[in-house]
């Protein structure tokens, strides 16, 4: 679901970080990448009957001249 979005951008690449024997995956993008078409991710917690919606502003952070997801 998310990978095809990043594959189409050509300004992002998949990276991994190992910390305390855990591997974390993330995407590193050029700062000028257009994320306006990123559709929100919706998680539904059935027991609570709640929806959690994360949009581009929640999921992308600018840091040190790059944009991270």
C-alpha positions in Angstrom: 0.0 0.0 0.0 2.6 2.6 1.0 5.6 1.3 -1.1 3.9 2.0 -4.4 3.4 5.6 -3.4 7.1 6.0 -2.7 8.2 4.1 -5.7 6.3 6.5 -7.9 8.1 9.6 -6.4 11.6 8.8 -7.5 12.9 11.2 -4.9 12.6 8.8 -2.0 14.4 5.7 -1.0 13.8 2.9 1.5 16.3 2.8 4.3 16.8 0.7 7.4 18.1 1.5 10.9 19.2 -1.1 13.5 18.9 -0.1 17.1 19.1 -2.5 20.1 18.6 -5.6 17.9 15.5 -4.1 16.2 15.3 -3.1 12.6 13.3 -0.1 11.7 12.3 0.7 8.1 11.7 4.3 6.9 11.8 6.4 3.8 14.2 9.2 3.2 13.1 11.8 0.6 14.5 15.0 -1.0 13.2 18.0 0.9 11.5 19.2 -2.3 9.4 16.1 -2.8 5.7 16.8 -3.2 3.7 14.9 -0.6 0.4 16.7 -1.2 -1.1 13.6 -2.8 -0.3 11.4 0.1 -3.6 9.9 1.2 -4.3 9.6 5.0 -3.8 6.3 6.7 -6.8 5.1 8.7 -6.5 2.6 11.5 -9.7 1.3 13.2 -9.6 0.0 16.7 -12.6 -2.3 16.8 -12.8 -2.7 20.6 -12.8 1.0 21.2 -14.9 1.8 18.2 -12.4 4.5 17.2 -10.7 5.6 14.0 -7.3 7.0 14.0 -6.3 9.0 11.0 -2.8 9.9 10.2 -2.1 12.4 7.4 1.0 13.7 5.7 1.6 16.3 8.5 1.6 13.5 11.1 3.8 11.1 9.1 6.5 13.2 7.4 9.1 15.2 9.3 11.7 17.6 7.8 15.2 17.1 9.3 18.6 18.1 8.2 17.6 18.9 4.6 15.6 15.7 4.1 12.0 14.6 4.5 11.4 11.4 6.5 8.5 9.0 6.7 
